[in-house]
Every structure is written in structure tokens, then in C-alpha cells.
Amino acid sequence: MQVSTVDTVQDTFETHSEKNMQRFTAAVATVVACLLPTLAIGVLTTARGMTQILLYIGGFTALFAIGLMILAKDTSTVQIFTATAAYVLPIAQDAPLKGCYFG
């Protein structure tokens, strides 16, 4: 007996519920959001000079805001701005401690 290729192809597909996929996406987004500040601080330790520090802070802040806009579609602009400000504040406060002095 010969098996048709359509039956063979259909047997290889797996189906997942939308709820499970949303849970998985939310879990990945949460892990990335939690690791992003640590990654930003780690990268900031390699910066040489205030210009590079500001570029790194701006880049990570933009990455954070874009991630919020993509993953949290029901979020208002005010909420994204507030979350971004809360995200960047601790990073920006630690940046001058690296030894970059004004003067």
C-alpha cells in the first residue's frame, strides 16, 4: 500500500493552542526584559568616554521601548514612556561612576 505525500506532510505538523503560544511569548519577553538592564550595565563597563556611554544608554533605551511597543500592543504611549524612564534611570545613574569625569 502506498502512502500519499499529503498524508505524510500533514503528519509532521504539530498544532499548539494560541493560549500556550501567548504564554511562551510572554515568558520569553519577561526573561529578555529582566536581562536587558544587566546587559546594558555590562556593556556600559566597556564604554570609553561620555559620548560612548550616552550612545549605549540611548541604544538600550530605544531597544527597550521598541520591545514594549511590539510585545505590549494594548499599551498607551504614556505607559511606554513611563516604563522607559523607569528602565533608564538606574542605568544612567551608574554611568558616571565608571570614571568619566567632567572638567
N, C-alpha and C positions, 0 to 999 in steps of 0.2 A: 504494500500500500504506500502510495506516495503522499507526502505531506506538502501542502501548498506553502509557498513562501509567505503568503499573507498571514497564515496561522502562526508560522514561525516568528515573524516580526512582531506580531501582536503579543506573543508570549513573553517577549523580552522587555516590554514596557511595565513600569511599576506606577501605581497610582498612589497619590498622597492626598489627604484631605487638606483643604485650604486652611483650616484651623491649625493643623500641625506645621504647615509651612510658615504661617504667621508667627507661631511660637519660635520656630527655628530662627527666622529672620530677626525677631525681637531679641533673642538670646545673643546672636552674633553682634547685633548693633550695640547691645549693652556692654559686651566684652570690649568691643572696639572703643566705645565711648569712655570706658573706665581706663583703658590702657593709653589713650591719647594724651592725657596730661603727663603721665610718666614718660612717654616717648618724647614729648615736647621738652621736658626738663632735661632729659638725657641729651637731646640734640643741642639744647642751649649751652650745655657744658663744653661743647666743641667750638662754639662761636668765638670769633676773634674780632672784637670791636663792637661798638654800639650799632653800627649800620647792619651788621650781620645778625645781631640779636633782634633788632626790630624786624628784619626781614623774616627771620624764623618765627617770631611771635605772630606776625601778620599772616604767614603761610599756614600755621597750625590753626589760627583763629578762623581763617577762611575755610579750611578743611572741615573744622567742627561745624561751622554754620551751614555749609553745603550739605554735610551729612544730616543735619537736623532737617533741612528743607526737603531732602529726598526721602528720608525714613519716617518723618513725622508730618504727614501730609495735612492733617487736621489742625496744625499748629498755626497760630497767628504770628504775624511779623513781630509784634511786641514780645511774645513769648520767646521767639528765637533770639531776638536782641538781648533779652534779659538772661537767657541761658548762656549766650556767648560772652556777655560781660562777666557773668559769674565764673565762666571757664577760664577766661584770660587773666583775671585779676591775680590769682596766686602765682601764675607763671610770670607775669610782668613784675610782681613784687620781688621775686627771687632773681631776676635777670641781673640787676646791678651788683649783686653780691659776688659775681664772678671775678671782680677785679677791674671792671671797666670804670674808670674814674673820670669825672669831668674836671677840666681845669687847664 
